[in-house]
Amino acid sequence: MARDILLMLTSEKFKRYIWRIVPAVAIAVTLSACTAPKTSKNGQTTARSSDARMLNATSNDSLAMASQDEFEDLVRSVDTKSKIMNQYASWKGVSYRLGGTTKSGIDCSSFVQRTFLEQFGVQLPRTTSEQESSGKSVKRNNLRAGDLVLFKTGRTMKHVGIYIGDNKFVHASTSNGVIVSEMTNDYWSKRYYASRRVVNGS
Protein backbone atom coordinates (compact mmCIF):
# COMPACT_ATOMS: atom_id res chain seq x y z
CA MET A 1 0.00 0.00 0.00
CA ALA A 2 2.83 2.41 0.92
CA ARG A 3 4.50 1.64 -2.41
CA ASP A 4 1.28 2.46 -4.28
CA ILE A 5 0.96 5.78 -2.45
CA LEU A 6 4.60 6.61 -3.24
CA LEU A 7 3.98 5.84 -6.91
CA MET A 8 1.00 8.20 -6.90
CA LEU A 9 2.85 11.03 -5.14
CA THR A 10 5.81 10.85 -7.53
CA SER A 11 3.81 10.45 -10.73
CA GLU A 12 3.73 13.23 -13.30
CA LYS A 13 -0.07 12.98 -13.37
CA PHE A 14 -0.24 13.73 -9.62
CA LYS A 15 2.06 16.73 -10.05
CA ARG A 16 -0.09 18.07 -12.88
CA TYR A 17 -3.19 17.54 -10.70
CA ILE A 18 -1.66 19.56 -7.85
CA TRP A 19 -0.55 22.39 -10.12
CA ARG A 20 -4.02 22.50 -11.66
CA ILE A 21 -5.92 22.87 -8.40
CA VAL A 22 -3.53 25.35 -6.74
CA PRO A 23 -4.72 28.33 -8.86
CA ALA A 24 -8.34 27.32 -8.31
CA VAL A 25 -7.82 27.18 -4.55
CA ALA A 26 -6.17 30.60 -4.65
CA ILE A 27 -9.15 32.01 -6.53
CA ALA A 28 -11.55 30.47 -4.03
CA VAL A 29 -9.61 32.03 -1.13
CA THR A 30 -9.65 35.42 -2.86
CA LEU A 31 -13.38 35.16 -3.42
CA SER A 32 -13.85 34.26 0.24
CA ALA A 33 -12.11 37.48 1.22
CA CYS A 34 -14.43 39.40 -1.08
CA THR A 35 -17.51 38.07 0.69
CA ALA A 36 -16.99 40.01 3.90
CA PRO A 37 -20.22 42.02 4.33
CA LYS A 38 -19.91 45.68 3.39
CA THR A 39 -22.36 47.92 5.19
CA SER A 40 -23.74 51.11 3.68
CA LYS A 41 -24.39 54.25 5.65
CA ASN A 42 -27.99 53.20 6.32
CA GLY A 43 -26.90 49.79 7.69
CA GLN A 44 -27.80 47.76 4.60
CA THR A 45 -25.25 45.27 3.24
CA THR A 46 -24.37 45.83 -0.38
CA ALA A 47 -25.65 43.55 -3.14
CA ARG A 48 -22.08 43.02 -4.26
CA SER A 49 -21.21 40.98 -1.15
CA SER A 50 -24.19 38.69 -1.76
CA ASP A 51 -23.17 38.17 -5.39
CA ALA A 52 -19.61 37.41 -4.30
CA ARG A 53 -20.81 34.79 -1.82
CA MET A 54 -22.91 33.12 -4.51
CA LEU A 55 -19.98 33.13 -6.94
CA ASN A 56 -17.70 31.75 -4.24
CA ALA A 57 -20.09 28.89 -3.46
CA THR A 58 -20.43 27.99 -7.14
CA SER A 59 -16.66 28.10 -7.59
CA ASN A 60 -16.06 25.87 -4.56
CA ASP A 61 -18.66 23.33 -5.71
CA SER A 62 -17.14 23.15 -9.21
CA LEU A 63 -13.65 22.87 -7.79
CA ALA A 64 -14.65 20.08 -5.42
CA MET A 65 -16.37 18.11 -8.19
CA ALA A 66 -13.47 18.49 -10.64
CA SER A 67 -10.88 17.72 -7.98
CA GLN A 68 -12.70 14.58 -6.83
CA ASP A 69 -13.09 13.26 -10.37
CA GLU A 70 -9.44 13.94 -11.16
CA PHE A 71 -8.29 12.36 -7.92
CA GLU A 72 -10.35 9.22 -8.55
CA ASP A 73 -8.88 8.99 -12.07
CA LEU A 74 -5.43 9.39 -10.58
CA VAL A 75 -5.97 6.62 -8.02
CA ARG A 76 -7.24 4.26 -10.73
CA SER A 77 -4.22 5.06 -12.87
CA VAL A 78 -1.82 4.39 -10.00
CA ASP A 79 -3.59 1.10 -9.19
CA THR A 80 -3.34 0.04 -12.84
CA LYS A 81 0.35 0.92 -12.98
CA SER A 82 0.98 -0.96 -9.73
CA LYS A 83 -0.56 -4.14 -11.15
CA ILE A 84 1.45 -3.87 -14.35
CA MET A 85 4.66 -3.35 -12.38
CA ASN A 86 3.86 -6.38 -10.23
CA GLN A 87 3.71 -8.42 -13.42
CA TYR A 88 6.91 -6.84 -14.67
CA ALA A 89 8.74 -7.67 -11.43
CA SER A 90 7.83 -11.32 -11.94
CA TRP A 91 8.90 -11.38 -15.61
CA LYS A 92 11.79 -8.92 -15.70
CA GLY A 93 14.64 -10.20 -17.85
CA VAL A 94 12.77 -13.18 -19.30
CA SER A 95 14.17 -13.67 -22.80
CA TYR A 96 12.21 -13.07 -25.97
CA ARG A 97 11.11 -16.06 -28.03
CA LEU A 98 8.77 -15.78 -31.00
CA GLY A 99 5.67 -17.82 -30.22
CA GLY A 100 6.78 -18.28 -26.60
CA THR A 101 4.29 -18.07 -23.76
CA THR A 102 6.31 -19.04 -20.67
CA LYS A 103 9.30 -17.89 -18.63
CA SER A 104 11.47 -20.04 -20.84
CA GLY A 105 10.83 -17.37 -23.48
CA ILE A 106 7.91 -15.14 -24.40
CA ASP A 107 6.97 -12.83 -27.26
CA CYS A 108 5.49 -9.34 -27.01
CA SER A 109 1.82 -10.16 -27.58
CA SER A 110 1.90 -13.15 -25.23
CA PHE A 111 3.38 -11.00 -22.46
CA VAL A 112 0.61 -8.44 -23.00
CA GLN A 113 -2.04 -11.17 -23.05
CA ARG A 114 -0.76 -12.80 -19.85
CA THR A 115 -0.45 -9.47 -18.03
CA PHE A 116 -4.05 -8.46 -18.69
CA LEU A 117 -5.42 -11.89 -17.86
CA GLU A 118 -3.43 -12.35 -14.65
CA GLN A 119 -3.63 -8.78 -13.34
CA PHE A 120 -7.01 -7.55 -14.61
CA GLY A 121 -8.95 -10.68 -15.54
CA VAL A 122 -9.21 -9.39 -19.11
CA GLN A 123 -8.86 -11.90 -21.94
CA LEU A 124 -7.10 -10.32 -24.92
CA PRO A 125 -6.44 -12.00 -28.28
CA ARG A 126 -3.13 -13.79 -28.74
CA THR A 127 -1.50 -11.88 -31.59
CA THR A 128 -0.39 -8.27 -31.98
CA SER A 129 -2.60 -7.80 -35.04
CA GLU A 130 -5.65 -8.99 -33.09
CA GLN A 131 -4.77 -6.90 -30.03
CA GLU A 132 -4.50 -3.89 -32.31
CA SER A 133 -8.25 -4.17 -32.89
CA SER A 134 -9.14 -4.52 -29.19
CA GLY A 135 -10.63 -1.72 -27.11
CA LYS A 136 -10.74 1.80 -28.47
CA SER A 137 -8.23 4.07 -30.15
CA VAL A 138 -6.39 6.60 -27.96
CA LYS A 139 -4.23 9.51 -29.04
CA ARG A 140 -0.65 9.54 -27.85
CA ASN A 141 -1.13 12.70 -25.78
CA ASN A 142 -4.02 11.03 -23.91
CA LEU A 143 -2.26 7.82 -22.94
CA ARG A 144 -2.93 6.32 -19.51
CA ALA A 145 -1.29 3.47 -17.63
CA GLY A 146 -2.65 0.22 -19.05
CA ASP A 147 -3.06 1.39 -22.64
CA LEU A 148 -1.54 -0.73 -25.40
CA VAL A 149 1.15 0.98 -27.46
CA LEU A 150 1.91 -0.33 -30.95
CA PHE A 151 4.97 0.03 -33.13
CA LYS A 152 5.93 -0.87 -36.69
CA THR A 153 9.32 -2.55 -36.44
CA GLY A 154 9.50 -3.71 -40.05
CA ARG A 155 7.62 -3.73 -43.32
CA THR A 156 5.20 -6.35 -42.00
CA MET A 157 6.38 -6.66 -38.38
CA LYS A 158 4.51 -5.08 -35.47
CA HIS A 159 5.32 -4.83 -31.78
CA VAL A 160 3.10 -4.21 -28.74
CA GLY A 161 3.74 -3.08 -25.19
CA ILE A 162 1.85 -1.70 -22.18
CA TYR A 163 2.06 1.98 -21.27
CA ILE A 164 2.86 2.70 -17.60
CA GLY A 165 3.02 6.50 -17.61
CA ASP A 166 5.76 9.12 -17.92
CA ASN A 167 6.45 8.06 -21.52
CA LYS A 168 7.47 4.56 -20.44
CA PHE A 169 6.13 1.16 -21.47
CA VAL A 170 6.67 -2.47 -20.49
CA HIS A 171 7.21 -5.05 -23.21
CA ALA A 172 9.02 -8.17 -24.31
CA SER A 173 11.83 -6.77 -26.42
CA THR A 174 13.33 -8.97 -29.14
CA SER A 175 16.83 -7.98 -28.06
CA ASN A 176 16.56 -7.56 -24.28
CA GLY A 177 13.57 -9.63 -23.19
CA VAL A 178 11.01 -8.21 -20.75
CA ILE A 179 12.06 -4.64 -19.96
CA VAL A 180 10.82 -1.08 -19.48
CA SER A 181 11.59 1.28 -22.37
CA GLU A 182 11.17 4.99 -23.09
CA MET A 183 8.72 5.99 -25.80
CA THR A 184 10.85 9.09 -26.35
CA ASN A 185 13.76 6.87 -27.34
CA ASP A 186 14.61 7.62 -30.97
CA TYR A 187 14.00 4.03 -32.08
CA TRP A 188 10.55 3.70 -30.50
CA SER A 189 9.41 7.26 -31.15
CA LYS A 190 9.89 6.84 -34.89
CA ARG A 191 8.08 3.50 -34.96
CA TYR A 192 5.08 4.28 -32.76
CA TYR A 193 1.85 4.36 -34.76
CA ALA A 194 -1.16 3.58 -32.55
CA SER A 195 -2.48 2.96 -29.05
CA ARG A 196 -5.55 1.19 -27.70
CA ARG A 197 -7.42 1.40 -24.40
CA VAL A 198 -8.61 -2.04 -23.34
CA VAL A 199 -9.26 -1.39 -19.63
CA ASN A 200 -11.85 1.31 -18.95
CA GLY A 201 -10.53 2.06 -15.48
CA SER A 202 -6.99 2.62 -16.65
Secondary structure, DSSP 4 states (H G I P E B T S, - for coil): -HHHHHHHHHSHHHHHHHHHHHHHHHHHHHHHHHTS--B-TTSPBPHHHHHHHHHHHHHHHHHHHHHHHHHHHHHHHHHHHHHHHHHHHHHTTPPB-TT-EETTEE-HHHHHHHHHHHHH-----SSHHHHTTSSEE--GGG--TT-EEEEE-SSS-EEEEEEEETTEEEEEETTTEEEEEETTSHHHHHHEEEEEE--TT-
